Amino acid sequence: MINTFAVGNLMPDLTIILDIPVEVGLHRIKHRASEIPDRMEKETLEFYHAVREGYLLLAKSLPDRFLIVDGTLPEEKITATIWNELEKRFG
């Protein structure tokens, strides 16, 4: 319902999720250039766990529309994984 409100009947052919543990994501946030946390960065650990699980559940329920990539892998491996999947799906 939220998706319909946001984008109408448009649906992406592929959604890529760079999946990382919540704690890793929070650690990365702390090492960014900006020291000022935004609204999302002020949320609780429970919130972040729920959001992550929600995205993973959605991806598992629609595997043809989602690609889950391990975001803890080296950048080169992440890039190669994404490009390989794009080539496989869209030639």
MIDOVO-423342 format. One record per residue (C-alpha): x negated, y negated, z negated; residue number from 0; residue in one letter. Coordinates in nm, 4 decimals, always signed. Layout:
BEGIN
<X = X	Y = Y	Z = Z	resi = NUM	resn = a>
...
***
This chain:
BEGIN
<X = +0.0000	Y = +0.0000	Z = +0.0000	resi = 0	resn = m>
<X = -0.2820	Y = -0.2427	Z = -0.0832	resi = 1	resn = i>
<X = -0.4552	Y = -0.1489	Z = +0.2411	resi = 2	resn = n>
<X = -0.1386	Y = -0.2222	Z = +0.4406	resi = 3	resn = t>
<X = -0.1067	Y = -0.5596	Z = +0.2721	resi = 4	resn = f>
<X = -0.4697	Y = -0.6423	Z = +0.3463	resi = 5	resn = a>
<X = -0.5025	Y = -0.5235	Z = +0.7067	resi = 6	resn = v>
<X = -0.1555	Y = -0.4294	Z = +0.8285	resi = 7	resn = g>
<X = -0.1474	Y = -0.1207	Z = +1.0470	resi = 8	resn = n>
<X = -0.5160	Y = -0.1382	Z = +1.1367	resi = 9	resn = l>
<X = -0.7143	Y = +0.1643	Z = +1.0290	resi = 10	resn = m>
<X = -1.0906	Y = +0.2053	Z = +1.0752	resi = 11	resn = p>
<X = -1.2205	Y = +0.5003	Z = +1.2729	resi = 12	resn = d>
<X = -1.4872	Y = +0.5551	Z = +1.0089	resi = 13	resn = l>
<X = -1.5508	Y = +0.4261	Z = +0.6589	resi = 14	resn = t>
<X = -1.8984	Y = +0.4792	Z = +0.5177	resi = 15	resn = i>
<X = -1.9381	Y = +0.5111	Z = +0.1417	resi = 16	resn = i>
<X = -2.2877	Y = +0.4630	Z = +0.0032	resi = 17	resn = l>
<X = -2.2382	Y = +0.6625	Z = -0.3150	resi = 18	resn = d>
<X = -2.4551	Y = +0.5953	Z = -0.6171	resi = 19	resn = i>
<X = -2.4060	Y = +0.6688	Z = -0.9850	resi = 20	resn = p>
<X = -2.2517	Y = +0.3764	Z = -1.1715	resi = 21	resn = v>
<X = -2.5592	Y = +0.3298	Z = -1.3874	resi = 22	resn = e>
<X = -2.7837	Y = +0.3017	Z = -1.0801	resi = 23	resn = v>
<X = -2.5548	Y = +0.0414	Z = -0.9281	resi = 24	resn = g>
<X = -2.5516	Y = -0.1654	Z = -1.2451	resi = 25	resn = l>
<X = -2.9306	Y = -0.1451	Z = -1.2651	resi = 26	resn = h>
<X = -2.9556	Y = -0.2714	Z = -0.9065	resi = 27	resn = r>
<X = -2.7197	Y = -0.5601	Z = -0.9818	resi = 28	resn = i>
<X = -2.9491	Y = -0.6765	Z = -1.2605	resi = 29	resn = k>
<X = -3.2414	Y = -0.6998	Z = -1.0177	resi = 30	resn = h>
<X = -3.0755	Y = -0.9216	Z = -0.7584	resi = 31	resn = r>
<X = -3.1684	Y = -1.2809	Z = -0.6913	resi = 32	resn = a>
<X = -2.8632	Y = -1.4286	Z = -0.8636	resi = 33	resn = s>
<X = -2.8522	Y = -1.4197	Z = -1.2408	resi = 34	resn = e>
<X = -2.4868	Y = -1.5268	Z = -1.2539	resi = 35	resn = i>
<X = -2.2519	Y = -1.2262	Z = -1.2702	resi = 36	resn = p>
<X = -1.9345	Y = -1.2475	Z = -1.0659	resi = 37	resn = d>
<X = -1.5916	Y = -1.1286	Z = -1.1799	resi = 38	resn = r>
<X = -1.6523	Y = -0.7692	Z = -1.0692	resi = 39	resn = m>
<X = -1.9893	Y = -0.7524	Z = -1.2416	resi = 40	resn = e>
<X = -1.8245	Y = -0.8314	Z = -1.5742	resi = 41	resn = k>
<X = -1.6103	Y = -0.5161	Z = -1.5681	resi = 42	resn = e>
<X = -1.6592	Y = -0.2183	Z = -1.8005	resi = 43	resn = t>
<X = -1.8380	Y = +0.1088	Z = -1.7266	resi = 44	resn = l>
<X = -1.5013	Y = +0.2862	Z = -1.7326	resi = 45	resn = e>
<X = -1.3754	Y = +0.0542	Z = -1.4585	resi = 46	resn = f>
<X = -1.6734	Y = +0.1311	Z = -1.2349	resi = 47	resn = y>
<X = -1.6395	Y = +0.5055	Z = -1.2927	resi = 48	resn = h>
<X = -1.2691	Y = +0.4893	Z = -1.2031	resi = 49	resn = a>
<X = -1.3374	Y = +0.2895	Z = -0.8853	resi = 50	resn = v>
<X = -1.6115	Y = +0.5300	Z = -0.7759	resi = 51	resn = r>
<X = -1.3943	Y = +0.8338	Z = -0.8409	resi = 52	resn = e>
<X = -1.1062	Y = +0.6708	Z = -0.6548	resi = 53	resn = g>
<X = -1.3165	Y = +0.6155	Z = -0.3442	resi = 54	resn = y>
<X = -1.4597	Y = +0.9682	Z = -0.3577	resi = 55	resn = l>
<X = -1.1112	Y = +1.1158	Z = -0.3970	resi = 56	resn = l>
<X = -0.9849	Y = +0.9128	Z = -0.1032	resi = 57	resn = l>
<X = -1.2811	Y = +1.0253	Z = +0.1076	resi = 58	resn = a>
<X = -1.2215	Y = +1.3907	Z = +0.0201	resi = 59	resn = k>
<X = -0.8528	Y = +1.3613	Z = +0.1077	resi = 60	resn = s>
<X = -0.9353	Y = +1.2115	Z = +0.4503	resi = 61	resn = l>
<X = -1.2679	Y = +1.3695	Z = +0.5520	resi = 62	resn = p>
<X = -1.2261	Y = +1.2792	Z = +0.9199	resi = 63	resn = d>
<X = -1.2174	Y = +0.9104	Z = +0.8305	resi = 64	resn = r>
<X = -1.4958	Y = +0.8927	Z = +0.5718	resi = 65	resn = f>
<X = -1.8661	Y = +0.9588	Z = +0.5506	resi = 66	resn = l>
<X = -2.0165	Y = +0.9804	Z = +0.2032	resi = 67	resn = i>
<X = -2.3892	Y = +0.9063	Z = +0.1985	resi = 68	resn = v>
<X = -2.6128	Y = +0.9498	Z = -0.1047	resi = 69	resn = d>
<X = -2.7130	Y = +0.5906	Z = -0.1771	resi = 70	resn = g>
<X = -3.0044	Y = +0.7003	Z = -0.3945	resi = 71	resn = t>
<X = -3.1928	Y = +0.8356	Z = -0.0932	resi = 72	resn = l>
<X = -3.4702	Y = +0.6299	Z = +0.0682	resi = 73	resn = p>
<X = -3.3442	Y = +0.3590	Z = +0.3038	resi = 74	resn = e>
<X = -3.4835	Y = +0.5400	Z = +0.6097	resi = 75	resn = e>
<X = -3.2954	Y = +0.8596	Z = +0.5232	resi = 76	resn = k>
<X = -2.9709	Y = +0.6685	Z = +0.4663	resi = 77	resn = i>
<X = -3.0130	Y = +0.4912	Z = +0.8000	resi = 78	resn = t>
<X = -3.0837	Y = +0.8158	Z = +0.9843	resi = 79	resn = a>
<X = -2.7857	Y = +0.9896	Z = +0.8250	resi = 80	resn = t>
<X = -2.5504	Y = +0.7106	Z = +0.9270	resi = 81	resn = i>
<X = -2.6839	Y = +0.6855	Z = +1.2833	resi = 82	resn = w>
<X = -2.6656	Y = +1.0645	Z = +1.3263	resi = 83	resn = n>
<X = -2.3021	Y = +1.0661	Z = +1.2149	resi = 84	resn = e>
<X = -2.2143	Y = +0.7734	Z = +1.4426	resi = 85	resn = l>
<X = -2.3749	Y = +0.9510	Z = +1.7370	resi = 86	resn = e>
<X = -2.1929	Y = +1.2744	Z = +1.6552	resi = 87	resn = k>
<X = -1.8532	Y = +1.1065	Z = +1.6195	resi = 88	resn = r>
<X = -1.8672	Y = +0.8378	Z = +1.8850	resi = 89	resn = f>
<X = -2.1443	Y = +0.9467	Z = +2.1205	resi = 90	resn = g>
***
